[in-house]
Amino acid sequence: MINILHAPDFQQSQRLRLNTLIRLRWLAIVGQSLTVLVVAYGLKFPLPVSLCFALIACSAWMNLLLTFRYPAAHRLTPLSAFAILTFDSLQLAGLLYMTGGLTNPFSVLVTVPVVISAASLPLRLTAVLGALVMMAASLLVFFHLPLPWHEGAPLEVPFIYVAGMWMAVFSSIAFTAIYAFRVAEEARLLANALAATELVLQREQHLSALDGLAAAAAHELGTPLATIALVAKEMEKALGADPKYREDVTLLRSQSERCREILKRLTSLSSEGEAHLSRLPLTSLVEEVTAPHRDFGIQIRLRPGERIGPEPVGRRNPGVIYGLGNLVENAVDFARKSVTIRWSWDEAAVTFSIIDDGPGFPAEIIDRIGEPYMSTRQGTEAGGGLGLGLFIAKTLLERSGATLDFRNSSGLGEGAIVQIAWPRSVFLNPEQASTTMFDTA
């Protein structure tokens, strides 16, 4: 059984690391400081250097405070990260105010905090930060100090150019933020789905290990139980004639003998059944994955196909059994009357097919089936899920060397087909024997 206490904390893993923001801010501080020095003393443009370095010092002070206040591995809550990114946005807006507003070629950098937010924070906080940045950019169109330029020859920037810069900032925020959010969200979903897959596989492996645990328990308990039985036998000889203890001693010996018989059966089950539990013919695999789904009002038809050569006999793989069982369950859920299971083998491949007479896969998602949280169920259908089970099944089967093909029988509404195939060359490769499902009997 999986220990829930050791399951991954998805929310914690999605939080932004404070150390990431600190390093990015140090990079910004260095860049801002070099830019001010080059413009003021290299190009000798008039610039409020003291005020600019005061704002840069505020950013450095914030970094030092966070560095000494929290450990390097500290992960920020969404609101804390939002507050820090808001500070960065206002600090950068202040610098732009003193250096020409949106006429400053570095004004596009106001999009950076929004992109960071989109990649790591909830959408609502990113939207608030984006609105705040656009409000600041709008104010900078009309309120700002002159752009640093040669003395006596002020640079007059046409308003239409400033309006274009404003539109560029707005477009950059919208495009990059949406793109970053989509990429980060897909990465988070994939990471969560893979973690769930690992938990499912771990559970299946634990269940498969119960027989070995039973054998180990029988072996370990055998010696102390034999000692108890011997002592009980000696007590029966010594006290058997005493009516005060006769019944208790007899009961003690009979129960110890009963325990020995139970342990003997466990040991026998493990030793005699080890071969058939660790290895599984293809037809037995078919029966094992279909048996739990026969009592739901849907007829399951078993139709063996072309069979060339000896039947493949594979190692019992919990991941493969779970994956195939999940696909059969999915077919039963969508079928109207029946589900057909076909299997075949030849010198090149081992094939397992699941065909149902349900509505088939929707055309708009058939190319994306198997992606995490991409469900083939409609919202009005009973038992609608998130599509995570199908992703887990696909991942576990692909790990065993299989390839999966999802398609409709003839068209939408005429049933769905899922075909799983293992190449025989994979089965015969000894180096991959532990990760494949079958080899030749």
C-alpha positions in Angstrom: 0.0 0.0 0.0 1.3 3.4 -0.9 2.2 5.7 2.0 0.3 8.9 1.4 2.6 10.7 3.7 5.4 10.1 1.3 3.5 11.2 -1.8 4.9 14.2 -3.6 3.5 17.6 -2.6 2.5 19.0 -6.0 1.6 22.4 -4.7 4.9 22.8 -2.9 6.9 21.7 -5.9 5.1 24.3 -8.1 6.2 27.2 -5.8 8.8 29.6 -7.0 12.2 29.3 -5.3 13.3 32.5 -3.6 16.9 31.9 -4.6 15.7 32.1 -8.3 14.3 35.6 -7.8 17.3 36.7 -5.8 19.7 35.7 -8.5 17.6 37.4 -11.2 17.5 40.6 -9.2 21.3 40.6 -8.7 21.6 40.3 -12.5 19.2 43.2 -13.0 21.1 45.3 -10.4 24.4 44.8 -12.2 22.8 45.6 -15.5 21.1 48.7 -14.3 24.2 49.9 -12.5 26.4 49.5 -15.6 23.8 51.2 -17.8 23.6 54.2 -15.5 27.4 54.5 -15.3 27.8 54.2 -19.1 25.1 56.8 -19.9 26.2 59.3 -17.2 30.0 59.0 -17.4 30.7 57.2 -20.7 28.3 59.1 -23.0 28.2 62.1 -20.6 24.4 62.5 -20.9 22.6 64.4 -18.2 21.1 61.9 -15.8 19.9 62.0 -12.1 22.6 59.5 -11.1 21.9 59.7 -7.3 18.2 59.1 -7.7 18.8 56.2 -10.0 21.3 54.6 -7.7 18.9 55.2 -4.8 16.3 53.0 -6.5 19.0 50.4 -7.4 20.1 50.4 -3.8 16.5 49.7 -2.7 16.5 46.6 -4.9 19.9 45.5 -3.5 18.7 46.1 0.1 15.6 43.9 -0.7 17.9 41.2 -1.9 20.1 41.3 1.1 17.1 41.2 3.4 15.6 38.2 1.7 19.0 36.4 1.6 19.6 36.7 5.3 16.0 36.2 6.3 15.3 33.0 4.5 17.3 29.8 3.5 18.4 29.4 -0.1 15.9 26.6 -0.7 12.9 28.5 0.6 9.9 28.4 -1.7 7.6 31.4 -1.8 3.9 31.3 -1.5 2.1 32.7 -4.5 1.2 36.0 -2.7 4.8 36.4 -1.5 6.2 35.9 -4.9 3.5 38.3 -6.3 4.6 41.0 -3.8 8.3 40.7 -4.7 7.5 40.8 -8.5 5.3 43.8 -7.9 8.2 45.6 -6.1 10.5 44.8 -9.1 8.0 46.2 -11.5 7.6 49.4 -9.6 11.3 49.8 -9.1 11.9 49.4 -12.9 9.0 51.8 -13.6 10.7 54.4 -11.3 14.0 54.0 -13.2 12.2 54.5 -16.5 10.4 57.6 -15.1 13.8 59.2 -14.5 15.3 58.2 -17.9 12.7 59.0 -20.5 9.7 56.8 -19.8 8.7 54.7 -22.8 11.1 56.6 -25.1 13.8 54.7 -23.2 14.9 51.7 -25.4 15.0 49.5 -22.2 11.3 50.1 -21.5 10.5 46.6 -22.9 12.1 45.1 -19.8 8.9 45.9 -17.8 7.5 42.7 -19.3 10.1 40.5 -17.4 8.3 40.4 -14.0 5.0 39.5 -15.8 6.7 36.6 -17.7 8.2 35.3 -14.5 4.8 35.5 -12.9 3.1 33.7 -15.8 5.6 30.8 -15.5 5.2 30.2 -11.8 2.1 31.9 -10.3 -1.6 31.4 -10.7 -3.3 33.0 -13.6 -5.3 35.5 -11.6 -2.1 37.0 -9.9 -0.4 37.2 -13.3 -3.4 39.1 -14.7 -3.3 41.5 -11.8 0.5 42.1 -12.2 0.1 42.5 -15.9 -2.7 45.1 -15.4 -0.4 46.9 -12.9 2.5 47.0 -15.3 0.3 48.3 -18.2 -1.1 51.0 -15.9 2.5 52.1 -15.1 3.4 52.0 -18.8 0.4 54.1 -19.6 1.5 56.7 -17.0 5.0 56.7 -18.3 3.7 57.8 -21.7 2.7 61.2 -20.3 4.7 61.5 -17.1 8.5 61.1 -17.2 11.8 63.1 -17.2 13.5 63.8 -20.5 15.4 61.0 -22.2 19.1 61.4 -21.5 20.7 63.0 -24.6 23.3 65.6 -25.6 23.0 68.8 -23.7 21.6 71.7 -25.7 20.0 69.4 -28.3 17.1 67.6 -26.6 15.7 64.6 -28.4 12.1 65.1 -29.5 10.3 61.8 -29.9 7.0 61.9 -31.9 4.0 60.9 -29.9 3.1 58.3 -32.5 6.4 56.6 -31.7 5.7 56.6 -28.0 2.3 55.2 -28.7 3.9 52.4 -30.8 6.2 51.6 -27.9 3.2 51.4 -25.6 1.5 49.0 -28.0 4.8 47.0 -28.2 4.9 46.7 -24.4 1.3 45.7 -24.3 1.7 43.1 -27.1 4.9 41.7 -25.5 3.2 41.3 -22.1 0.2 39.6 -23.6 2.0 37.2 -25.9 5.0 36.3 -23.7 2.9 35.9 -20.6 0.3 33.7 -22.3 3.0 31.6 -23.9 5.0 31.2 -20.7 1.8 30.3 -18.8 0.8 27.6 -21.3 4.3 26.1 -21.4 4.7 26.1 -17.6 1.2 24.7 -17.1 1.8 21.9 -19.5 5.1 21.1 -17.8 3.3 21.1 -14.4 0.6 18.8 -15.6 3.0 16.4 -17.1 5.1 16.4 -13.9 2.1 15.7 -11.8 0.8 13.0 -14.1 4.2 11.2 -14.2 4.3 11.4 -10.4 0.9 9.8 -10.2 2.1 7.1 -12.7 5.0 6.3 -10.4 2.6 6.0 -7.4 0.3 3.6 -9.3 3.3 1.5 -10.5 4.6 1.4 -7.0 1.3 0.2 -5.7 1.0 -2.5 -8.3 4.6 -3.7 -7.5 3.8 -3.8 -3.8 0.7 -6.0 -4.5 2.8 -8.3 -6.7 5.3 -8.7 -3.9 2.7 -10.0 -1.4 3.4 -13.6 -2.3 7.1 -13.2 -1.6 6.3 -11.5 1.8 4.0 -14.5 2.6 6.9 -16.9 1.9 9.3 -14.9 4.0 6.8 -14.8 6.9 6.3 -18.5 6.7 10.1 -19.1 6.7 10.7 -16.7 9.6 7.9 -18.0 11.8 8.6 -21.7 11.2 11.4 -22.0 13.7 9.7 -20.3 16.7 6.5 -22.1 16.0 8.3 -25.5 15.9 9.7 -24.6 19.3 6.3 -23.8 20.7 4.9 -27.1 19.3 7.7 -29.1 20.9 7.2 -27.4 24.3 3.4 -28.0 24.0 4.0 -31.7 23.3 6.3 -32.0 26.3 3.7 -30.2 28.5 1.0 -32.6 27.3 3.1 -35.6 28.3 3.8 -34.0 31.7 0.4 -32.6 32.5 -1.9 -34.6 30.3 -3.2 -36.6 33.2 -4.0 -33.5 35.3 -7.6 -32.6 34.8 -6.8 -29.0 35.7 -4.5 -28.4 32.7 -5.4 -31.2 30.3 -7.9 -29.3 28.2 -5.6 -26.1 28.0 -2.5 -28.1 27.1 -4.4 -30.1 24.4 -5.8 -26.9 22.9 -2.4 -25.3 22.9 -0.9 -28.2 21.0 -3.8 -28.4 18.5 -3.6 -24.7 17.7 0.2 -24.8 17.3 -0.3 -27.7 14.8 -2.9 -25.7 13.0 -0.5 -22.8 12.7 2.1 -25.1 11.3 -0.3 -26.4 8.7 -1.2 -22.8 7.6 2.5 -21.9 7.3 3.1 -25.1 5.3 0.3 -24.1 2.8 1.8 -20.7 2.5 5.3 -22.1 1.8 3.8 -24.6 -0.7 1.8 -21.9 -2.5 4.9 -19.8 -2.9 7.2 -22.6 -4.0 4.7 -24.4 -6.3 3.2 -21.3 -7.7 6.3 -19.2 -8.1 6.7 -20.1 -11.7 3.1 -19.4 -12.8 3.0 -16.2 -10.7 6.2 -14.8 -12.1 5.5 -15.8 -15.8 2.3 -15.4 -17.7 1.2 -16.8 -21.0 -0.5 -14.3 -23.4 -3.9 -16.0 -23.1 -3.7 -15.9 -19.3 -2.8 -12.3 -19.5 -5.9 -11.7 -21.6 -8.1 -13.5 -19.0 -6.5 -11.6 -16.1 -7.1 -8.2 -17.5 -10.6 -8.8 -18.7 -12.0 -10.9 -15.7 -12.6 -7.9 -13.4 -14.8 -6.1 -16.0 -17.3 -8.9 -16.9 -20.1 -8.0 -14.4 -21.0 -4.5 -15.7 -23.7 -5.4 -18.2 -21.3 -5.2 -21.2 -20.4 -8.4 -23.1 -16.7 -9.0 -23.4 -15.8 -11.2 -26.4 -12.5 -12.9 -26.7 -11.3 -13.4 -30.3 -7.9 -14.8 -30.8 -6.3 -13.8 -34.1 -3.4 -15.2 -36.2 -1.0 -17.2 -34.1 2.3 -18.3 -35.6 4.8 -20.1 -33.5 4.8 -20.9 -29.8 2.6 -18.8 -27.5 4.6 -15.9 -25.9 5.1 -16.4 -22.2 6.1 -13.3 -20.4 7.3 -12.1 -17.0 4.5 -10.8 -14.8 4.7 -7.0 -15.2 2.4 -5.1 -12.9 2.6 -2.0 -15.1 1.5 -3.9 -18.2 -1.3 -5.6 -16.3 -2.5 -2.3 -14.9 -2.2 -0.5 -18.3 -4.1 -3.1 -20.2 -6.8 -3.4 -17.5 -7.3 0.4 -17.6 -7.8 0.3 -21.3 -10.3 -2.5 -21.1 -12.1 -0.6 -18.3 -12.2 2.5 -20.5 -13.7 0.5 -23.3 -16.4 -1.1 -21.1 -17.3 2.4 -19.8 -18.0 3.6 -23.3 -19.4 0.5 -25.0 -23.1 0.2 -25.8 -23.3 -3.6 -25.7 -20.0 -5.3 -26.2 -16.2 -5.1 -26.1 -14.1 -7.3 -28.3 -10.6 -8.3 -27.3 -8.2 -9.7 -30.0 -4.7 -10.9 -29.6 -2.2 -12.5 -32.0 1.5 -13.2 -32.3 3.9 -14.1 -35.0 7.7 -14.1 -35.6 7.8 -10.2 -35.6 5.3 -9.0 -33.0 2.8 -9.6 -30.2 -0.4 -7.7 -30.7 -3.3 -6.9 -28.3 -6.4 -5.0 -29.5 -9.4 -3.6 -27.7 -12.5 -2.8 -29.8 -15.8 -1.3 -28.4 -19.1 -0.5 -30.0 -19.3 3.0 -28.4 -19.3 6.4 -29.9 -15.6 6.4 -30.7 -13.0 9.0 -30.0 -14.0 12.6 -30.7 -12.3 13.9 -33.8 -11.0 17.1 -32.1 -8.9 15.1 -29.5 -8.1 11.8 -31.2 -4.6 13.1 -32.0 -4.0 14.2 -28.4 -5.2 11.0 -26.7 -2.8 9.9 -24.0 -1.8 13.4 -22.9 -2.2 14.1 -19.2 -5.6 15.6 -18.3 -6.9 15.2 -21.8 -10.2 13.3 -21.3 -12.2 11.6 -24.0 -15.3 11.8 -21.8 -17.9 14.5 -22.2 -19.0 16.6 -19.2 -22.6 15.1 -19.3 -21.5 11.5 -19.2 -21.5 9.6 -16.0 -18.1 8.8 -14.5 -16.4 11.5 -16.5 -12.7 11.7 -15.6 -9.6 13.9 -16.2 -7.9 11.6 -18.7 -5.1 10.8 -16.2 -5.9 7.1 -16.1 -5.4 6.8 -19.9 -2.1 8.7 -19.6 -0.9 6.4 -16.9 -1.9 3.3 -18.9 -0.1 4.6 -22.0 3.0 5.5 -20.1 3.3 2.2 -18.3 2.7 0.2 -21.6 5.3 2.3 -23.5 7.8 1.7 -20.7 7.5 -2.0 -21.4 8.4 -1.5 -25.1 4.9 -1.3 -26.5 3.5 1.1 -29.1 -0.1 2.2 -28.9 -2.4 3.2 -31.7 -5.8 4.9 -31.0 -8.3 5.2 -33.8 -12.0 4.8 -34.6 -13.4 1.7 -36.4 -14.7 3.4 -39.5 -15.7 6.9 -38.3 -17.1 8.8 -35.4 -19.9 7.0 -33.7 -18.9 3.5 -34.8 -16.6 2.4 -32.0 -13.0 2.9 -31.0 -10.0 0.7 -31.4 -6.9 0.6 -29.2 -4.0 -1.5 -30.5 -1.0 -2.4 -28.4 2.0 -4.1 -30.0 5.3 -5.4 -28.7 8.1 -6.2 -31.3 9.4 -9.7 -30.9 13.0 -8.5 -31.2 12.5 -6.7 -27.9 11.2 -9.8 -26.3 14.2 -11.8 -27.3 16.8 -9.2 -26.1 18.2 -10.6 -22.9 19.5 -7.1 -21.8 15.9 -5.8 -21.8 14.3 -8.9 -20.3 13.6 -7.1 -17.0 11.7 -4.3 -18.8 9.8 -6.3 -21.4 6.6 -8.2 -20.9 7.2 -11.3 -23.1 9.8 -13.6 -24.4 9.5 -16.8 -26.3 8.4 -19.8 -24.3 
